[in-house]
Amino acid sequence: MSRPRPENRVTFSRKLRDTFDMPQPTFHFRLDEAERKDTDRMNEHMLRTAAALGGFMPGSEPVFLTPGLPLHIAGTTRMGTSALDSVVDEYSKVWHIDNLYLGGNGLHPFGNASNPTLTSVALALHAADTIVKGHPGL
């Protein structure tokens, strides 16, 4: 899991276009030393657990992908408790804009250690329930 850092960011080219003729994104991402150690501990724990359960099925052995390769980009529209350091509140509502809610991996306040789909779905359900019941700030 990576922690929020300004140097981990997305930039968009002013010259290059992607296949949809949109500005080409470049993902700047690195793990720091503490995050690399966390990754090593996670791997050791996973291997011990698998060994206790009987090992891995052939072809399902753990593989560490290059950071950013799976493109589970998180935190680009971060959820938080203040408009000073986040884009949306705990209900996924954009600060100071009525009736605008966001969803997806961008809301995650911290990076992911695994596939973030279930977290994103849970946040979306929480937002939908809030919209149906009426947002506390509306």
PyMOL commands that set and color helices and strands:
alter all, ss='L'
color gray80, all
select helices_A, chain A and resi 33-53+105-107+117-133
alter helices_A, ss='H'
color red, helices_A
select strands_A, chain A and resi 9-17+23-28
alter strands_A, ss='S'
color yellow, strands_A
deselect
rebuild
show_as cartoon
